[in-house]
Amino acid sequence: MIRCHRICSTLSAFRFERRGATVIEFALVAPVLAMLLMGAFDLAHRLYVESALQGVVQKTARDSSLETGTDAEVADKLDQQVRDQVLQLAPKGEVTITRRAYRNYAAAARKAEAFTDVNKDGTCSNGEPYEDANRNGRWDLEGGSTGQGGALDATVYTATVYYPKLFPFWKMVGSSDHATARATTVLRNQPYGDQGTPTAGTCA
């Protein structure tokens, strides 16, 4: 009887002991809280990368619109400046840079070379006339020409960075462990010379 009383007293004391319960509750909540914090840090880092990328792209595009920007060596140097600055924020990232030149802002927004859509099918075909803006002898759906272009051309400058996220737990929750940031701007080259005149052609 005395032994039972002691056991019952001990069990009764455990009923009101909360220190162990706090440890267990923390063990259950801590992983979820940690993942939420890491997700917030990753999101903040991505927004920062996108903001910084947009800023450096704007600066580089302005420098590229100068007369010296059409020089291949100068263009490569400017592109490398973008890569160097972006890789400070995303050290293991892959940076891709493209330039595409159009005759004006309207052509850059439209992209496809202007043509007369006689049969209303949305493509240049069956001898329909078109404006060969890049003078390559064919109608282009993308339009424009690769590179910085020439005087007065509107150049679309795009930089894309593909980089690993800060924390490597994303695959565990069914998401990619990499992120992509992209910045694009359109600036018109300075009028340092005559703009090339487009030729007329007919589609096959």
C-alpha positions in Angstrom: 0.0 0.0 0.0 2.8 2.3 0.9 4.6 1.5 -2.4 1.5 2.2 -4.4 1.2 5.5 -2.6 4.7 6.5 -3.6 4.2 5.6 -7.2 0.9 7.4 -7.4 2.5 10.5 -5.8 5.3 10.4 -8.4 2.9 10.1 -11.3 0.8 12.9 -9.9 3.9 15.1 -9.8 4.6 14.4 -13.5 1.0 15.5 -14.4 1.9 19.1 -13.5 5.5 19.1 -14.9 5.6 21.4 -17.9 9.3 21.7 -18.6 9.5 18.6 -20.8 6.4 19.6 -22.7 8.0 22.9 -23.7 11.0 21.1 -25.2 8.7 18.8 -27.2 6.6 21.7 -28.4 9.7 23.6 -29.5 11.0 20.4 -31.3 7.8 20.3 -33.3 7.6 24.0 -34.2 11.3 24.7 -34.8 11.6 23.0 -38.2 8.5 24.7 -39.6 9.7 28.1 -38.3 13.2 27.5 -39.7 11.8 26.7 -43.2 9.6 29.8 -43.1 12.6 32.0 -42.2 14.7 30.4 -44.9 11.9 30.9 -47.5 11.6 34.6 -46.5 15.4 35.1 -46.8 15.4 33.4 -50.2 12.5 35.6 -51.4 14.2 38.8 -50.2 17.5 37.7 -51.9 15.7 37.1 -55.2 14.0 40.5 -55.0 17.4 42.1 -54.3 19.0 40.3 -57.2 16.3 41.4 -59.6 16.5 45.0 -58.4 20.3 45.1 -58.7 20.2 43.4 -62.1 17.7 45.9 -63.4 19.9 48.8 -62.2 23.1 47.5 -63.8 21.2 46.7 -67.1 19.9 50.2 -67.3 23.4 51.7 -66.8 25.0 49.3 -69.3 22.3 49.9 -71.9 22.9 53.7 -71.6 26.6 53.2 -72.1 26.0 50.9 -75.0 23.9 53.4 -76.8 26.9 55.7 -77.3 28.8 55.5 -80.6 31.6 53.5 -79.0 29.0 50.9 -77.9 28.8 49.4 -81.3 32.5 48.3 -81.1 32.6 44.6 -80.3 35.4 45.0 -77.8 33.6 47.8 -75.9 30.3 45.8 -75.9 32.1 42.7 -74.5 33.7 44.8 -71.8 30.3 46.3 -70.8 28.7 42.8 -70.8 31.5 41.6 -68.5 30.8 44.4 -66.1 27.2 43.2 -65.8 28.4 39.6 -65.2 30.9 40.7 -62.5 28.3 42.8 -60.6 25.6 40.1 -60.8 28.0 37.3 -59.7 28.8 39.2 -56.5 25.2 38.6 -55.5 24.8 35.2 -57.1 28.4 33.7 -57.1 27.4 30.4 -58.8 25.0 32.0 -61.3 25.0 31.7 -65.1 24.6 35.1 -66.8 23.2 35.3 -70.4 23.2 38.7 -72.2 21.5 39.4 -75.5 21.2 42.5 -77.7 18.7 42.9 -80.5 18.4 46.1 -82.6 15.3 47.5 -84.3 14.7 50.6 -86.4 12.6 52.3 -83.8 10.6 51.7 -80.6 7.5 50.6 -82.5 9.4 47.9 -84.3 11.0 46.8 -81.0 7.5 46.4 -79.4 6.1 44.7 -82.5 9.3 42.6 -83.1 8.1 40.9 -86.3 9.0 42.8 -89.5 6.2 44.9 -90.9 4.3 43.3 -93.8 1.0 43.5 -95.7 -1.1 40.6 -94.5 -3.2 40.2 -97.7 -4.7 36.8 -96.8 -5.2 37.7 -93.1 -3.4 34.6 -91.8 -1.0 36.4 -89.5 2.2 35.3 -91.3 4.0 36.7 -94.3 3.5 34.3 -97.2 2.3 33.8 -100.7 4.2 36.8 -102.2 3.0 39.3 -99.6 5.2 42.4 -99.4 7.2 43.1 -96.3 9.8 45.6 -95.0 13.2 44.0 -94.7 14.3 46.1 -91.8 17.5 44.1 -91.1 18.2 43.7 -94.8 18.9 40.0 -94.6 16.7 39.1 -97.6 13.9 37.3 -95.7 11.0 38.1 -93.5 11.7 37.5 -89.8 9.1 36.8 -87.1 11.5 37.9 -84.5 12.6 40.9 -86.5 15.5 43.2 -85.8 19.1 42.1 -85.9 21.5 40.6 -83.4 23.8 43.1 -81.8 23.8 46.7 -80.8 22.7 47.9 -84.2 23.6 51.3 -85.6 22.7 55.0 -85.4 19.2 55.7 -84.1 18.3 52.0 -83.8 16.3 50.9 -80.7 18.2 48.2 -79.0 16.6 45.7 -76.6 19.2 44.8 -74.0 18.4 41.7 -71.9 20.3 40.0 -69.1 19.2 36.8 -67.5 20.8 35.1 -64.5 20.1 31.5 -63.5 21.5 30.8 -60.0 21.1 28.4 -57.0 18.8 29.6 -54.2 20.4 30.4 -50.9 19.1 27.4 -49.0 19.2 23.8 -50.4 15.9 22.6 -49.0 13.6 23.5 -51.9 13.6 20.1 -53.6 12.4 18.6 -50.3 9.2 20.6 -50.7 8.8 19.9 -54.4 10.3 23.1 -55.7 13.3 24.0 -57.8 16.6 24.7 -56.0 17.4 27.3 -58.7 15.9 30.8 -59.5 15.9 32.9 -62.6 16.1 36.7 -62.7 15.7 38.7 -65.9 16.0 42.4 -66.7 15.2 44.0 -70.0 15.4 47.6 -71.3 15.1 49.4 -74.6 17.2 52.4 -75.5 17.8 54.2 -78.8 21.3 54.6 -80.0 22.7 58.1 -80.4 22.3 59.7 -83.9 26.0 59.5 -84.6 25.5 58.5 -88.3 22.9 57.7 -90.9 20.5 54.9 -90.1 20.4 52.1 -92.7 17.4 52.2 -95.0 15.3 49.0 -95.1 14.6 47.3 -98.4 11.3 45.9 -99.8 10.7 42.2 -100.4 8.0 39.6 -101.1 7.5 36.5 -99.0 7.7 33.0 -100.5 
